[in-house]
Amino acid sequence: MRTRMTGSALTAGNPPGRSAAGVVQAGVVQAGADIVGLEPLKTFRSRWPAIIGAVLTLAMIAGLARELFAHGLAGLSRSVPSDPRFYLCFALLYMSPPTGDYVIFRRLWGIPVAGLVALIKKRIANEVVFGYSGDAYFYAWARARARMVASPFGAVKDVTILSAIAGNAITLAMVAIALPLSRDLLPPDLFKTVLGSAAITFAISLPFLIFSRRVFSLPRATLWWVFMIHCIRLMCGSLLIALAWHFALPGVSIAMWLFLAAGRLLVSRLPLVPNKDLLFANFAILLIGQDQALSELVAFTAALTLLVHVILIVIFSGHAIAMRTRA
């Protein structure tokens, strides 16, 4: 009885001469057509991380070309340090930001060593494209590997914010140490600008601390661990740049270079200073003299960083093209 009712129900609304099997087949064909119509949207949704990654990679290449041909080559033409320890410290300094991030995301997601390449690209994009574009690139890289991490946005957001807070905290600590020592060296207007910048730096970090429960998504213990890794990375970076400059200009004491490294980190995060490199160079020259040698060393360090960016992007892009060709 139930079978007859089902059959009659299937055939009741059919056009004359059309069986129930034909109706079912037509419905399947129509559903298939609908799915095919949705395929472009589904394909775009699944491929948008790769599209964003490709766009940001092209932006990195364009930014590197602009920086290199604008003033990077001029910096490389300056006097070249002869002590190999300079280049060892420089290599460790260059790798310190992506290595710190790798330690963090290795614990959070268990990313493979190949993730270090994405983190190096993250650093390059942040420096030559625009601020936090590298974090967008790394988020797209993580989204493209959904099997490794299902929802990467919260972790990337938390790590990025904590990196900024750690930088601001180290900067404020250096302001408290450096300003009393440099009060007589800086002009009054510049001294007031530094104080105002320090106040803004503190104000920027304050809301994240007050509303931390709403801002962050990682557990509190993990947040403190990430913050500690960022602080260690920043302090190691300051130590490495001081050692590199000491090996390049051994006539200046390591203690003075450490003070200048602290000043470099401080100047790099001041929001109200338009030309930070010029301010740091002038501040360093006031402290140690040797204006020509110091200016050439600072220019060479910046140009060498840019050159390493270019070499790595070329290597990474060539490797990606080779892998696609094999596939």
Secondary structure by P-SEA (a helix, b strand, c coil): caaaaaaaaaaccccccccaaaaaaaaaaaaaaaaaaaaaaaaaaacaaaaaaaaaaaaaaaaaaaaaaacaaaaaaccccccaaaaaaaaaaaaaaaaaaaaaaaaaccccccaaaaaaaaaaaacccccaaaaaaaaaaaaaaccccccaaaaaaaaaaaaaaaaaaaaaaaaacccccccccccaaaaaaaaaaaaaaaaaaaaaaaaccccccccaaaaaaaaaaaaaaaaaaaaaaaaaaaaacccccaaaaaaaaaaaaaaaaccccccaaaaaaaaaaacccaaaaaaaaaaaaaaaaaaaaaaaaaaaaaaaaaaaaac
